Amino acid sequence: MRLGAVDVGTNSCRLLIAEKQGEKLVPLYRGILTTRLGENLLQTGEIGEKAIERTSKALAEFKKILQEYGVLNYRAVATSALREAANQRQVVEAILSTCGIEIEVISGEEEAYLSYLGVKKGLGLKESPLVVDLGGGSTEFILGRSFMLSLPLGAVRATEGNMDFAMMKEVLTPLIEAKIDFSPYSLVMVGGTATTLVAIKLKLTAYDPGLVHGQVLHYEEIADIYKLLSSLSLEERKKLPGLQPERADIIPKGVQAVLAVMEVLKKDQIIVSEADLMEGMLWEMLGSR
């Protein structure tokens, strides 16, 4: 049976179509379209008309692909941007009437757990990792069912809010206040910033999920990439191998946020997982919790 997962994020919309073969999910199609749903949300508190149009257009395209693959069972969820938008209901209704996809706005806690489920299944880990899902508008921290925290730090939010390193670390203060010893746990990161870091490191001219999944990045490597990105103009960043041009404006702050997370957690390396929220959605649809 083919299943579909749609993630309506702050920066992009993603689609995953897969089927279960044995104990594995085999991806049949992956798609991502930059929509910037959260554009100017920080300033206005609402999703703008242009952002709604871009997102509706992307989801209409995804709907066609779902139909082409014969997918009848799929789930579409929205995260940080729609959670916070004052016009959340109007946006959901507008998208439903335009392209026929009903979006479910999930809590930060559910987003966190689904990301954790996707990572644990996707990497085949026996021990529980500390999963960090750094998105466009928020970052989720998850240790199985024992600890879940969603904080307002993301690549788009940090860019639009012009957050510096000190501000990022201040947002992460609840991690310290949690008084949890994170040292025994491997740090696994998911999200566009983390996967882009690997793509830049490997100088990928064409994105390959298989090459990205499971890669280890050290603090020094990430810091060097941040220095490189900071030294380039926006137009120069758009030409950098491994970096999607649509992400060029938000990637410096996104990478800076990764460094802030690592410093606060006192971690010197991360494992990057391609499997994340969407895989978690599919596993949950299959009955895994």
N, C-alpha and C positions, 0 to 999 in steps of 0.2 A: 504494500500500500504506500502510495506517495503522499507525503505530507509537506506543507508549506509553512514558513514562518516569515512574517514581515515585521521589521523593526523601524518605527517612525521616530528617528532621533532628532536631536537639536540641530545637528549639522547635515545629516544625510538620512536617506531611506535605504534599507537593505532588504534583500529577498534571498531566502534559502529554500531550495526544494531538495528533498532527500527521501530515501527509502531505507528501511531497516533490512540489513542482510546479516543474519546471525545475531551477534551482539554488537554490531557496529551500525552507525548511520553512514550511508554512502551518499555524498552530495551529488546531485544531478545538475544543479544550476545554482550559481551565486551571482547576485547582481547588486550594484550599489550606485545610487544617484545622489549627487550633492544637491540639497534642497534648501538648506539654511532656514529651517522652520523657526528657529529661535532668533532670527535676525531682529535686532533692536528690542527684543523682549525685555532686556534689562532696563531700558530707558522708558518704554511705554507700558509694560505690564501685560501687553496683548500680542497675539500673533497677527501680523499684518496681512493685507489682502494679497500682495505679491507672493509672500511666503506660502500662503494657502494655495494659490494657483500653482506654484512650482511643485508643491507636495502632491496636490491632486493629480497633476500631470504625470508625476513619477509613479504614483500608485495605480493610475489607469494603465500605465505600461506594464506594471507588475501583474495586474489583473489579467491582462492578455496572455502573459507568459504562464501564469498559473493554469489558465484554460488550455493553452497549447500543450502543457505537460500532463493534462488530465487530472489536475489536483482538485479534489473536492473538499478535502479537509485541511483547512489552514487557519492560522490565528494571526491577527495583526495587533501589535501593541505599540503604545506611545509612551515615551519616558519623560525626562526632565522638562523640556519646553512646554508640552501640553499640561503636565502636572501643575505648572506654575501660572499658566496663562489665564487671565480673567475671563477671556472669551472661549474657554475650553469647549464648552458645549456647542457653541456656534461653529467652531472649527470642525469638530467631529461630525456634526450634521451636514456641513457643507461638503466634506470629503465623501460622506456616504451617498449624498444625492448626486455628486459629480461622477464618481467612479464605482460605486457599489461596494466599497470595502468598509466594513464596520470596524472602527478602531477602539480598542480597549485601553484606557489610560490606567497604567499599573502604578502601584506605590513604589517608592524607592526600595523598600524592603523586599518586595516581590521581584523587582528588577535584579536586586543583589543576589537573591537565592537562585534565580534562573541562570544568571551568569556563572555562579559557582557550580551549578549542576552541569552546565555545558562544558566548563573547564575540566571538572573531575572526570567526566565521561570521555571527553575529547583527548585528554592527555593520558588517560588510563592510570591515574594516580591512586595508589593504595592509601597513602597518608593524606590527611586533609591539608591543603595548602591555604595560604592567605591569598584570596583573590581580590584584585583591585581592578575595577572597571572604570577607566577614565574616559568619559564621553565628552560631548560638546558642552553640556550644561551642568553636569554633576559627576561626582566620583563615588562609587560604591565600594565598601570594604566588607568582605565576607569571610567568616570562618564557619563553614557549614551552617547549622542552625543555632550555634552558640553565640555568634556575634555578627550583627549586620548594622552597618552605618552608612547613611547617604549624606554627603556633604556638597555644598554649592561651589564646586571647583571643576571647571571643564575648559576645554580649549577655546570654545567660542566665548564663554562667559569671561574667561581671563583676558581674552583679547579685547572684547568690547568694553570691559571694565578697566582695562589698562592696569591689571594687577601686577605688582612687582613680587619678588621672591619672598619678602617679609610678609606681605599680605596673604600670599598663598599659604605660608606656614601658619599664619594666624587662623585661617579657615580650617586648617588641619588640627587645631588644638584639641578638639574632642577625642582624637586618637590617643593623645597623651593622657587626657582625663579619664579614659576608659580603664587605665591601669592594668592593661593586659600585657603579658610577656609575649611579644610576637617573635622573639628570637628563634624558637624551634621550628618555625614554619617557613617553607619556601614561598617566595613572593612571586605570584603569577599575575601578569598584567594582560588585560584585554582592551580592545577598543582601537579606534583608528590611529591615535597617536602612537601607541605601542607598536602596532603592525607597521606603521610608516617608518618608525625608527629602524626596524629590521630591514625594510625595503631599501632605505637609504644606505645602511651599512653594507648590504649586499649589492648595491648599485643595480637594482632590478629595473630593467627597461620595460618589462611586462610583469605585472604582479602575479606571483605564484604562491597560493596559500600553502602548498606542500612544503615550500622552502622556508616560509615564515614560521609555520607552526612548530613550537617547541624550541625555538632559538633562544639562546642565553645572551643577555646584554649586561655588561659591567658598567658601573657608575662612570668610570673614566671614559668609556666609549660614548656614553650618552652625553656627557659633559662636552666632549669634543664635537659631537654632532651639533649640540646647541651653539657652541662657539662658531661653527661653520655657518649655521643658519642665520645667526645674528650678524655675521659679516657680509651677508649677501643682501642685495636689494630684492624687493618683491618679484620683479621680473626675472632676476637671476635665480631665485628660488624656484620659480615655475619651470625652469629648465633643468633642475637638479634630478639626476637619475634616482628613481625610487619614490619621488614625491609627486603626488597628484597635484596638478596645477590649481585645482579648486581648493586644496588644503593649504596652499602656500602662505596665505595671510595669517592663519591661526596656528600653524605648526610650531613657531618659536615659543609661544606661550604654553602650548600643549606639552612640549618637551621640558620646559622649565617646571611645569606642574609635576611631571614624572620625577624630576630631580628633587623637588620639594617633598614628595611622598616618600622617596627613598631615604632622604635625610631624616625625616620625622620618624620613620620606622627603623632607622639605623640598619638599612640593607645595602649591600654593595653590589647586588646583581638582581636581575629579574629574569623570569622565564616568560616568553611571549606566547600566548595561545591564540590561534585563529578561531578555535571553538569558543563560543561565548553564549550570550543571551539567547541567540536564535537556536543553537543546538539544545540549550536548556529547555526552550519552549517545545521543541520536537520531542525530547525525551519525556517531558511531562505529559504531552499528548499521548505518548505510548505507555504511560502509567508509572514511570520512574519518578521517585521523589527522594 
